[in-house]
Amino acid sequence: MGIAFHTSQLPQAHNDAMAFLIEYVWLRLQDWAMLWLEMLKRHTLEHFKKG
């Protein structure tokens, strides 16, 4: 990543906040991906139904 210092030098609260943020963003990305896939699937099914 190009971070010059070790995470052990950071306060634990900062590490916890970063871990929470990363987990939150990851979960949001998963939700978004599932939603997008569902929309794509529906669109594809409708497309095939129309023939």
C-alpha positions in Angstrom: 0.0 0.0 0.0 2.9 2.3 0.5 2.4 3.0 4.2 5.8 3.7 5.6 4.9 3.0 9.3 3.6 -0.1 11.0 0.1 -0.3 12.3 1.4 -1.1 15.8 2.5 2.5 16.1 -1.1 3.7 15.7 -3.5 3.9 18.6 -5.8 0.8 19.0 -8.9 3.0 18.6 -7.7 4.0 15.1 -7.2 0.4 14.2 -10.7 -0.5 15.4 -12.2 2.4 13.5 -10.4 1.4 10.3 -11.4 -2.3 10.7 -15.0 -1.2 11.3 -15.0 1.1 8.3 -13.4 -1.6 6.0 -16.0 -4.1 7.2 -18.8 -1.7 6.7 -17.7 -0.7 3.2 -17.2 -4.4 2.3 -20.7 -5.3 3.5 -22.2 -2.4 1.5 -20.3 -3.5 -1.6 -21.7 -7.0 -1.2 -25.2 -5.6 -0.8 -24.8 -3.5 -3.9 -23.4 -6.4 -5.9 -26.3 -8.7 -4.9 -28.8 -6.0 -5.9 -27.1 -5.4 -9.2 -27.0 -9.1 -10.0 -30.7 -9.4 -9.2 -31.5 -6.5 -11.5 -29.4 -8.0 -14.2 -31.0 -11.4 -13.8 -34.5 -9.9 -14.0 -33.6 -7.8 -17.0 -32.1 -10.9 -18.8 -35.2 -13.0 -18.0 -37.6 -10.2 -19.3 -35.4 -10.0 -22.4 -35.8 -13.7 -23.1 -39.5 -13.7 -22.3 -40.1 -11.1 -25.0 -38.1 -13.2 -27.5 
